[in-house]
Structure formats: C-alpha cells, structure tokens
Amino acid sequence: MMREVLLVIHILLGIMWAGGIMFVGWGVYPVTLKMPLENQRKFLIQLMKWTHHLFTLIGSLVIFTGFLLGTVFGPIKSWEALFYSTYGHLWLTAFFLGIFALLWGIFVGYRGMMRLFLDDFVWIEAVNGNKEPLMRGLFRLTVMESMEVIGFIALVVIMVLL
C-alpha cells in the first residue's frame, strides 16, 4: 500500500515538474510577447525567480521518490540487482537522467535566462527598435531549454519500460 501511495505522489510530482516547465515555456512565455518590452522583462524576471525555486524543489522530490520506489519500496536490494538486471539498468538510467535534467535546469537554463533577462543592452536595443540581439538571445534560450524537455521525454519512455 505504501508503494502505491508513493508511486502516485511520484507521478503527480513528475507531472507538476515537467508540465509546469512546459506550461511556462509554451503557455506563459508566448503571452508575454504581447506585453510592452519593459513589462515583459520585469514579469519574466519575477516569474523565473519564483518558478526556479518551486521547480527545483519539485524536481528534487521527484528524484527522491523515484529513488525510494526503486530501492526501499522496489526490487533494487543489492548491487547485483542494480547492475545486472534490466530493471536496474533502466532505473539507473532514469535516476541519472532525472539528476541531469534537474541540474541542467538549475545551472544552465535558469542562469541563461536570468543572464538574458538582466542584460540591459539587449532590452534597451529592443526598445529602440533593434530587436535582433534580444531575439537571438531568446532563440539560444529555446535551444538550451530543449535539452530539459528532451530529458523529460526520455524519462517518460524509461518509466513506461519499467
């Protein structure tokens, strides 16, 4: 019974982590493009500050509950089960992929976004009519953040295989 409750919590947290990040990227961000540039910038800075901490906490809890589901409440009770079984290989791959996605979001995605959102030059240029530096920076962010989304998709595939 405890395993089932933990599994539900793990799945709900995973939906909140991946779904929340995708909602911000594909739902909230496009709406900000309709705002005046100065409002857009202020809003995005505050949004990233708030969601960064929230998604870091949720992502950490997903990884922790996944660890518990595989070990304490799961079949991985020995090094042999971890390294010499299909389940162990898939679980280990998912575990490290989850850590990679979380660390990527913390140290690459968030920092890249804040660097761009706090860069006075690109925003002043955009207000003055030269949106090229800002658009180039936003495109780089999109490419950079796609790594996190690819990680989420890979995690879902692995979870189905488990």
BELFEN-V681114 format. One record per residue. N is the residue number from 1. RES is the residue in one letter. PSI is psi as a letter, one per 30 degrees, with the letter a starting at -180 (999 if undefined). Layout:
# BELFEN-V681114
n=N res=RES psi=PSI
n=N res=RES psi=PSI
This chain:
# BELFEN-V681114
n=1 res=M psi=e
n=2 res=M psi=e
n=3 res=R psi=e
n=4 res=E psi=e
n=5 res=V psi=e
n=6 res=L psi=e
n=7 res=L psi=e
n=8 res=V psi=e
n=9 res=I psi=e
n=10 res=H psi=e
n=11 res=I psi=e
n=12 res=L psi=e
n=13 res=L psi=e
n=14 res=G psi=e
n=15 res=I psi=e
n=16 res=M psi=e
n=17 res=W psi=d
n=18 res=A psi=e
n=19 res=G psi=e
n=20 res=G psi=e
n=21 res=I psi=e
n=22 res=M psi=e
n=23 res=F psi=e
n=24 res=V psi=e
n=25 res=G psi=e
n=26 res=W psi=f
n=27 res=G psi=e
n=28 res=V psi=e
n=29 res=Y psi=e
n=30 res=P psi=e
n=31 res=V psi=e
n=32 res=T psi=f
n=33 res=L psi=f
n=34 res=K psi=f
n=35 res=M psi=l
n=36 res=P psi=k
n=37 res=L psi=e
n=38 res=E psi=e
n=39 res=N psi=e
n=40 res=Q psi=e
n=41 res=R psi=e
n=42 res=K psi=e
n=43 res=F psi=e
n=44 res=L psi=e
n=45 res=I psi=e
n=46 res=Q psi=e
n=47 res=L psi=e
n=48 res=M psi=e
n=49 res=K psi=e
n=50 res=W psi=e
n=51 res=T psi=f
n=52 res=H psi=e
n=53 res=H psi=e
n=54 res=L psi=e
n=55 res=F psi=f
n=56 res=T psi=e
n=57 res=L psi=e
n=58 res=I psi=e
n=59 res=G psi=e
n=60 res=S psi=e
n=61 res=L psi=e
n=62 res=V psi=e
n=63 res=I psi=e
n=64 res=F psi=e
n=65 res=T psi=e
n=66 res=G psi=e
n=67 res=F psi=e
n=68 res=L psi=e
n=69 res=L psi=e
n=70 res=G psi=f
n=71 res=T psi=d
n=72 res=V psi=e
n=73 res=F psi=g
n=74 res=G psi=a
n=75 res=P psi=f
n=76 res=I psi=j
n=77 res=K psi=f
n=78 res=S psi=l
n=79 res=W psi=e
n=80 res=E psi=e
n=81 res=A psi=e
n=82 res=L psi=e
n=83 res=F psi=f
n=84 res=Y psi=g
n=85 res=S psi=l
n=86 res=T psi=e
n=87 res=Y psi=e
n=88 res=G psi=e
n=89 res=H psi=e
n=90 res=L psi=e
n=91 res=W psi=e
n=92 res=L psi=e
n=93 res=T psi=e
n=94 res=A psi=e
n=95 res=F psi=e
n=96 res=F psi=e
n=97 res=L psi=e
n=98 res=G psi=e
n=99 res=I psi=e
n=100 res=F psi=e
n=101 res=A psi=e
n=102 res=L psi=e
n=103 res=L psi=e
n=104 res=W psi=e
n=105 res=G psi=e
n=106 res=I psi=e
n=107 res=F psi=f
n=108 res=V psi=e
n=109 res=G psi=e
n=110 res=Y psi=e
n=111 res=R psi=e
n=112 res=G psi=e
n=113 res=M psi=e
n=114 res=M psi=e
n=115 res=R psi=e
n=116 res=L psi=e
n=117 res=F psi=f
n=118 res=L psi=g
n=119 res=D psi=j
n=120 res=D psi=e
n=121 res=F psi=e
n=122 res=V psi=e
n=123 res=W psi=e
n=124 res=I psi=e
n=125 res=E psi=e
n=126 res=A psi=e
n=127 res=V psi=e
n=128 res=N psi=g
n=129 res=G psi=f
n=130 res=N psi=i
n=131 res=K psi=f
n=132 res=E psi=e
n=133 res=P psi=e
n=134 res=L psi=e
n=135 res=M psi=e
n=136 res=R psi=e
n=137 res=G psi=e
n=138 res=L psi=e
n=139 res=F psi=e
n=140 res=R psi=e
n=141 res=L psi=e
n=142 res=T psi=e
n=143 res=V psi=e
n=144 res=M psi=e
n=145 res=E psi=f
n=146 res=S psi=f
n=147 res=M psi=e
n=148 res=E psi=e
n=149 res=V psi=e
n=150 res=I psi=e
n=151 res=G psi=e
n=152 res=F psi=e
n=153 res=I psi=e
n=154 res=A psi=e
n=155 res=L psi=e
n=156 res=V psi=e
n=157 res=V psi=e
n=158 res=I psi=e
n=159 res=M psi=e
n=160 res=V psi=e
n=161 res=L psi=f
n=162 res=L psi=999
